[in-house]
Amino acid sequence: MTALPEKILEQRDINTVWKNCLTTIKNNVSAIAFNTWFEPIKPISITNNVIKISVPSNFFVEWIDEHYNSLINKMLSENLGDDAKLIYVISNESVDFSDSENNTVDIDKEDTTNTHFSNDEFIDNRLNSKYTFDNFVKGEGNQLARAAGIAISENPGNTSFNPFFVYGGVGLGKTHLIQAIGNKIIEKFPNKRAIYISADSFTVEFIEAIQSNKINEFARLYKQMDVLIIDDIQFLVGREKTQDLFFQIFNILHQSGKQIILTSDKPPKDLKGLNERLMSRFQWGLSADIQPPDFETRVAILNKKSKSIGIDLPNEIIEYLALNITSNIRELEGCLISLLANHSLNSTEINLDLAKKTVKEISTGKQTNVSIEFITKEVCSFFNIDENSLREKNRKKEIVAARQIAMYLSKKLTKSSLKTIGLHFGGRDHSTVIHAFNTIKKAMITDASLKADVENIQNKIELSTS
């Protein structure tokens, strides 16, 4: 008998193994939860006891890890043994949850789903492929920014929109728009080098480069880009060394005709504390604001989003959400996700009563626009400890507790990803943040003193940023 090619064997095996894994999951969750969180997962490959699967988004990874971690471990153990590993592949990274008990996460760089090839070298552009112009809903509040973005994607670096500076409040679609530009550029010009990064992460990586004596390598990466996309540039305020390096990178790229795209919560002229020469350069090109969406745009966003995740919501629910969640798109989409979560986890019918309950929860639990640094400062001030101790490998009980509280509040009060939060606390990983959040959340139920401390810190932070 002719032997089957290795790839065919591997694909057959992963399909069989994953089918058995799904059976284990199906026996332990409701049908709604299974269809919502596990049905969309696609098996990719299996090597020894390492399973690689594809999930639709980073939200899936965080939700599954937070709510079904024990079940995943049980599934792996029953079907492959205690040494089995699971790797989630999302649009721009792969996360290995193979050692969840020790709260460690390894980054698997084999996946190149959204990495383009240029000059014999792979460049991780860090763009999220879900952000496109096709799913960016056009409205009166974003017409100019969207039109300029499309023009740039057709001819990067060769329009008068360089730099392109997009500003507006939290959750209005700035990140979606600039990543849509980046994705369109690498689709149309596959040999162009593009990279997306938040100013917060840029600073963290710069600090790490200083500590490891790799500043030249760090700067060289950004200086060789054809398209540089920096999100939330306001987080460079007060960081003089980072501003100096960014100024050098900006000049080299701009003089070479490379495209620079930036976002901020306010226009360049209002970025107090930013170097004057940077503020001046930010105004060389086009500054375009994004305003909160009007009612019709909010309805269109909800319709598009609900259909993309397989929900057909009645018009009365769509309109109720659109009428009651008005401040930003992120909160609007968050309300929709919460509605889905309540529906799937509690097997609750999606009706107007559930919509009202969800809106009430969202409106009373709004996130403040606060940085991880500010949270860290307030936590350390409260406990009278040095900020650096939270970033060091310090296992003293009081330091560990303060670090976990800071991580808990960072996850609760900021829009930063788990990976970014971990980076701020000494390069710790995704699951360490989840572990810290769950530890503090559970402890607050039985420990009145801890609960009071956390609430006092949170109240002080919210009062300072309101």
HELIX and SHEET records of a PDB file:
HELIX    1   1 GLU A    6  LYS A   26  1                                  21    
HELIX    2   2 ALA A   31  ALA A   33  1                                   3    
HELIX    3   3 PHE A   34  PHE A   38  3                                   5    
HELIX    4   4 ASN A   58  HIS A   67  1                                  10    
HELIX    5   5 ASN A   69  LEU A   80  1                                  12    
HELIX    6   6 SER A  100  ASN A  102  5                                   3    
HELIX    7   7 GLU A  140  ASN A  142  5                                   3    
HELIX    8   8 GLN A  143  GLU A  154  1                                  12    
HELIX    9   9 LYS A  174  LYS A  188  1                                  15    
HELIX   10  10 ALA A  199  GLN A  211  1                                  13    
HELIX   11  11 ILE A  215  LYS A  223  1                                   9    
HELIX   12  12 ILE A  233  LEU A  236  5                                   4    
HELIX   13  13 GLU A  240  GLN A  255  1                                  16    
HELIX   14  14 PRO A  268  ASP A  270  5                                   3    
HELIX   15  15 GLU A  276  PHE A  282  1                                   7    
HELIX   16  16 PHE A  295  SER A  308  1                                  14    
HELIX   17  17 ASN A  315  ASN A  324  1                                  10    
HELIX   18  18 ILE A  329  LEU A  345  1                                  17    
HELIX   19  19 LEU A  352  THR A  364  1                                  13    
HELIX   20  20 ILE A  372  PHE A  383  1                                  12    
HELIX   21  21 GLU A  387  LEU A  390  5                                   4    
HELIX   22  22 LYS A  397  LEU A  413  1                                  17    
HELIX   23  23 LEU A  418  HIS A  424  1                                   7    
HELIX   24  24 HIS A  430  THR A  446  1                                  17    
HELIX   25  25 ALA A  448  THR A  465  1                                  18    
SHEET    1   A 5 LYS A  42  THR A  47  0                                        
SHEET    2   A 5 VAL A  50  SER A  54 -1                                        
SHEET    3   A 5 LYS A  85  VAL A  89  1                                        
SHEET    4   A 5 SER A  94  ASP A  99 -1                                        
SHEET    5   A 5 THR A 104  ILE A 107 -1                                        
SHEET    1   B 2 HIS A 116  SER A 118  0                                        
SHEET    2   B 2 GLU A 121  ILE A 123 -1                                        
SHEET    1   C 5 ALA A 194  SER A 198  0                                        
SHEET    2   C 5 VAL A 227  ASP A 231  1                                        
SHEET    3   C 5 GLN A 259  SER A 264  1                                        
SHEET    4   C 5 PHE A 164  GLY A 168  1                                        
SHEET    5   C 5 LEU A 286  ILE A 290  1                                        
END                                                                             
